[in-house]
Amino acid sequence: MLSFNGDGPLDRTQLDELRKRLSKMSITALGDFYYAAWTICKPDREKPPRAPFVQQLVQAWKEMTKRI
């Protein structure tokens, strides 16, 4: 997962960095990243997930769909 501060969404630079990192990951590492993001964003928690975690989940999902 990315390290970030605050509860706000990732900015454009952080999203570009995340996309670049995900594109360089092996399919196994990408799957692990996706699973970790999904675990954090599961709807069984008391509060909704923070925006950066959802953004990481979505970006990992997009990268996985490109490769499958």
Secondary structure, DSSP 4 states (H G I P E B T S, - for coil): -----SSSPP-HHHHHHHHHHHHHS-HHHHHHHHHHHHHHH-TTSSSPPPHHHHHHHHHHHHHHHHH-
